[in-house]
Amino acid sequence: MAEPARARPKPTPETQHFWDGTKANELRLQRCDTCAHTYFPPRPFCPACGSRKVSIFKASGKATLYSYVIHHRPVLGFTPPYAIAVVELEEGPRMMTNIVGCPQTPEALELDMKLEVSFEKLDDTTTLPLFRPAKD
């Protein structure tokens, strides 16, 4: 019997640019053209000033580990242990993700560690942005 698949995000008109970016191995963010606030998650207006004049741009893909938990119980599509993390992007916003490419232990996952985006293609329509320790 096949293992159940991981849940897939459902793009909306407001988030489609983000998911198109992940398929192209790009992390795309939005910046307000009025107040210059950079934000995530995607939305059609600036959460700081309410302006609808926003631009989409390719982010650097660099981040630092802001917070995490190591989950040890099995969940559909995940093999424990795995880190559920909040990373702070170089551009300022924070996003929830998973950390890959290192042991899933407190010794390996240090707060403020440098990270870089890594893309995991789940299928032809879904690619997830994950983060791994930076190679600097």
Secondary structure as the mmCIF struct_conf table of DSSP 4:
data_model
#
loop_
_struct_conf.conf_type_id
_struct_conf.id
_struct_conf.beg_label_comp_id
_struct_conf.beg_label_asym_id
_struct_conf.beg_label_seq_id
_struct_conf.end_label_comp_id
_struct_conf.end_label_asym_id
_struct_conf.end_label_seq_id
HELX_LH_PP_P HELX_LH_PP_P1 ALA A 2 ALA A 7
TURN_TY1_P TURN_TY1_P1 PRO A 13 THR A 15
HELX_RH_AL_P HELX_RH_AL_P1 GLN A 16 LYS A 23
TURN_TY1_P TURN_TY1_P2 ALA A 24 ASN A 25
STRN STRN1 ARG A 28 CYS A 32
TURN_TY1_P TURN_TY1_P3 ASP A 33 CYS A 35
STRN STRN2 THR A 38 TYR A 39
BEND BEND1 PHE A 40 PRO A 41
BEND BEND2 PRO A 44 PHE A 45
TURN_TY1_P TURN_TY1_P4 PRO A 47 CYS A 49
BEND BEND3 ARG A 52 ARG A 52
STRN STRN3 VAL A 54 LYS A 58
STRN STRN4 LYS A 62 HIS A 71
BEND BEND4 ARG A 73 ARG A 73
STRN STRN5 VAL A 75 VAL A 75
TURN_TY1_P TURN_TY1_P5 LEU A 76 GLY A 77
STRN STRN6 PHE A 78 PHE A 78
BEND BEND5 PRO A 80 PRO A 81
STRN STRN7 TYR A 82 LEU A 89
TURN_TY1_P TURN_TY1_P6 GLU A 90 GLU A 91
BEND BEND6 GLY A 92 GLY A 92
STRN STRN8 ARG A 94 ILE A 99
BEND BEND7 GLY A 101 CYS A 102
BEND BEND8 GLN A 104 THR A 105
TURN_TY1_P TURN_TY1_P7 PRO A 106 ALA A 108
TURN_TY1_P TURN_TY1_P8 LEU A 111 ASP A 112
STRN STRN9 LYS A 114 LYS A 121
BEND BEND9 ASP A 123 THR A 125
STRN STRN10 THR A 127 PRO A 133
#
